[in-house]
Amino acid sequence: MFGNPKFKKPIVIKNKGIKEWIDQPFAQYMAKNEALLIIGDLIANALYLGWKKDIHNEKYVAHIFETCIGGYVAWIIVRESYNRECFIHSVTDLEAIKKGIHPL
């Protein structure tokens, strides 16, 4: 389990999240994949920006965390399910992910 000081819910990563992370395009592809090895530190030190409706699945809320991977600003997407379970879904280096975020 992972945590972030500004986000009071525990976060886990599942096989599906690892596969999604690896499949994502990214400017520094290798650095993005290697970041999985330090995902706990990335989450702990990331800036929690807030939440938004998950555009791919209305059953989830997406929480967005800003960090740096391979010298690039990146955003980690953590999904929260209806039963309040939070799990790492993916990562992106596209700033458009910030559109529609509700800050805390």
QUISUL-V824229 format. One record per residue. RES is the residue in one small letter. PHI is phi as a letter, one per 20 degrees, with the letter a starting at -180 (999 if undefined). PSI is psi as a letter, one per 40 degrees, with the letter a starting at -180 (NA if undefined). Layout:
BEGIN
RES;PHI;PSI + RES;PHI;PSI
END
This chain:
BEGIN
m;999;i + f;c;i + g;b;i + n;b;h + p;g;d + k;e;e + f;c;h + k;e;e + k;d;i + p;f;i + i;c;h + v;d;i + i;c;h + k;d;i + n;g;d + k;f;d + g;f;d + i;f;d + k;f;d + e;f;d + w;g;d + i;f;d + d;f;e + q;f;h + p;f;i + f;a;i + a;g;d + q;d;g + y;g;d + m;f;d + a;f;d + k;f;d + n;f;d + e;f;d + a;f;d + l;g;d + l;f;d + i;c;f + i;g;d + g;f;d + d;f;d + l;g;d + i;f;d + a;f;d + n;d;e + a;f;i + l;e;h + y;f;h + l;e;d + g;p;a + w;c;i + k;b;i + k;f;h + d;f;h + i;f;e + h;e;e + n;b;h + e;f;e + k;f;e + y;d;i + v;d;i + a;d;h + h;d;h + i;d;h + f;d;h + e;e;h + t;b;a + c;c;h + i;c;h + g;m;f + g;n;e + y;d;i + v;f;h + a;c;i + w;c;h + i;e;h + i;d;h + v;d;h + r;e;i + e;d;h + s;e;i + y;g;d + n;e;e + r;m;e + e;f;h + c;d;h + f;b;i + i;f;h + h;d;d + s;a;a + v;b;i + t;b;i + d;d;e + l;e;h + e;f;e + a;g;d + i;g;d + k;f;e + k;f;h + g;n;e + i;f;h + h;e;h + p;f;i + l;f;NA
END
